[in-house]
Amino acid sequence: MRVIGIWAAVKGNKGQAEAFSAEVLDSLLKQNPAYIDFFPNADHIPAFVVMDALTHQAANMQRSKDDRRNAIAELVWLGAKHARYWKVGDAEIRGVIVAVLHTFSIHQAWAPGGAKDLLAVRSLICEMVAVMCRGLVSDAKELTEVKARIQDMKDKVIGKLGKQAPRKKERECKMM
């Protein structure tokens, strides 16, 4: 039995879950019609399995750099949408963050200098996904908020790469 069917049975809202699955598939197809090949059964899309499947598909597809960025933006968007709908806990939110960061590391997207830049933006990505997953950003403003955070990351974080923060003086441990 698929994950979404189990969650729907537990929550007692199977009709709502199926409608949500159809909505997610519709959203995917609007962004890229090729996704129909990934999910042939439109009414049975598993909830967090969507994140996992998209992560692997993004890793295996040949894409231009811009298309990779779009694919990763879709991962953030869909993962947050699922997490918000199912009111998941912190452990599942951390799972979404790990999946997104894994995809970023595969493609080195939004990280012109590679792994070093990826580490520099890691905390911002975590914050962005966590905020979206907890539903603290209203639906109407979600995309604008994500774009603003990404632009802020480019302007502030990546611009400061190579500059090391001054080290704090280590305190001596004195025993009485």
C-alpha positions in Angstrom: 0.0 0.0 0.0 1.3 3.4 -0.9 2.3 5.9 1.7 -0.4 8.4 0.9 -3.0 5.7 1.2 -1.8 4.8 4.7 -1.7 8.4 5.8 -5.2 9.0 4.4 -6.6 5.9 6.2 -5.0 7.0 9.5 -6.2 10.6 9.2 -9.7 9.5 7.8 -9.6 11.9 4.8 -9.0 9.6 1.8 -10.9 11.9 -0.6 -9.0 14.9 0.5 -5.7 13.0 0.1 -6.6 11.8 -3.4 -7.5 15.4 -4.4 -4.2 16.6 -3.0 -2.3 13.9 -5.0 -4.0 15.0 -8.2 -3.2 18.7 -7.4 0.5 17.8 -6.9 0.6 15.9 -10.2 -1.1 18.8 -12.0 1.5 21.2 -10.5 4.3 18.9 -11.6 3.0 18.6 -15.2 2.6 22.4 -15.5 6.3 22.7 -14.6 7.5 19.9 -16.8 5.2 17.5 -18.8 7.9 14.8 -18.7 7.0 14.1 -15.0 4.0 12.1 -16.2 6.5 9.3 -16.9 7.6 9.3 -13.3 4.1 9.0 -11.9 1.8 7.0 -14.2 -0.9 6.6 -11.5 -2.1 10.1 -10.9 -4.4 9.3 -8.1 -1.9 7.4 -6.0 1.2 9.6 -5.6 2.9 8.9 -2.3 3.5 11.9 -0.2 7.1 12.0 0.9 8.0 9.5 -1.8 7.5 12.4 -4.2 10.5 14.2 -2.6 12.6 11.0 -2.9 11.6 10.3 -6.5 12.3 13.8 -7.6 15.6 13.9 -5.9 16.7 10.8 -7.8 15.2 11.9 -11.1 16.9 15.3 -10.8 20.2 13.5 -10.2 19.8 11.2 -13.2 18.5 13.7 -15.8 20.8 15.6 -18.2 19.9 19.3 -17.7 21.3 22.7 -18.4 22.4 24.7 -15.3 19.2 26.8 -15.4 17.0 23.7 -15.6 18.8 22.1 -12.6 18.1 25.2 -10.6 14.4 24.9 -11.6 14.3 21.2 -10.6 15.7 22.0 -7.2 13.3 24.8 -6.7 10.5 22.3 -7.4 11.9 20.0 -4.8 11.8 22.7 -2.2 8.3 23.7 -3.2 6.8 20.2 -3.4 8.5 19.0 -0.2 7.3 22.0 1.7 3.8 21.7 0.3 3.6 18.0 1.3 5.0 18.7 4.8 2.6 21.5 5.4 -0.4 19.5 4.2 0.4 16.5 6.5 1.5 18.7 9.4 4.7 16.8 9.8 7.0 17.0 12.8 10.6 18.2 13.1 12.0 14.8 12.1 10.3 14.8 8.7 11.2 18.4 8.1 14.8 17.4 8.7 14.3 14.7 6.1 13.1 17.2 3.6 16.1 19.4 4.3 18.5 16.5 3.8 16.9 15.5 0.5 17.1 19.1 -0.8 20.7 19.5 0.4 21.6 16.2 -1.2 20.3 17.4 -4.5 22.1 20.7 -4.2 25.3 18.8 -3.6 24.8 16.6 -6.7 24.2 19.6 -9.0 26.2 22.3 -7.1 23.3 24.6 -8.0 23.4 28.2 -6.9 27.0 27.5 -5.9 29.4 28.8 -8.6 32.5 27.8 -6.7 31.3 24.3 -6.0 31.3 22.6 -2.6 32.8 25.5 -0.7 29.9 27.7 -1.8 27.4 25.0 -1.0 28.6 24.9 2.6 28.4 28.7 2.8 24.7 28.6 1.9 23.7 25.5 3.8 22.2 27.3 6.8 20.1 29.6 4.6 18.7 26.6 2.7 17.8 24.8 5.9 16.1 27.9 7.2 14.2 28.4 4.0 12.9 24.8 3.9 12.0 24.8 7.6 10.1 28.0 7.4 8.1 26.7 4.4 7.5 23.3 5.9 6.1 24.8 9.1 3.7 26.9 7.1 4.9 30.2 8.5 4.8 31.7 5.0 1.3 32.3 3.5 0.4 30.5 0.3 0.0 33.7 -1.7 3.5 34.9 -0.8 5.4 31.6 -0.8 7.1 31.9 -4.2 8.0 35.5 -3.7 9.5 34.6 -0.3 11.6 31.8 -1.7 12.9 34.0 -4.6 13.7 36.8 -2.1 15.7 34.4 0.1 17.6 33.0 -2.8 18.5 36.5 -4.0 19.5 37.5 -0.5 21.7 34.4 -0.4 23.4 35.4 -3.7 23.9 39.0 -2.6 25.0 38.5 1.0 26.4 35.0 1.6 28.1 34.1 -1.7 29.5 37.6 -2.0 31.4 37.1 1.3 33.1 33.8 0.4 36.8 33.8 1.1 36.5 36.2 4.0 37.0 34.4 7.2 35.3 35.6 10.3 37.7 36.7 13.1 38.3 33.9 15.6 37.2 34.4 19.1 39.9 34.3 21.7 39.9 31.0 23.5 39.2 31.2 27.2 41.6 29.6 29.6 40.2 27.0 31.8 41.1 27.8 35.4 40.7 25.3 38.2 40.0 26.6 41.6 
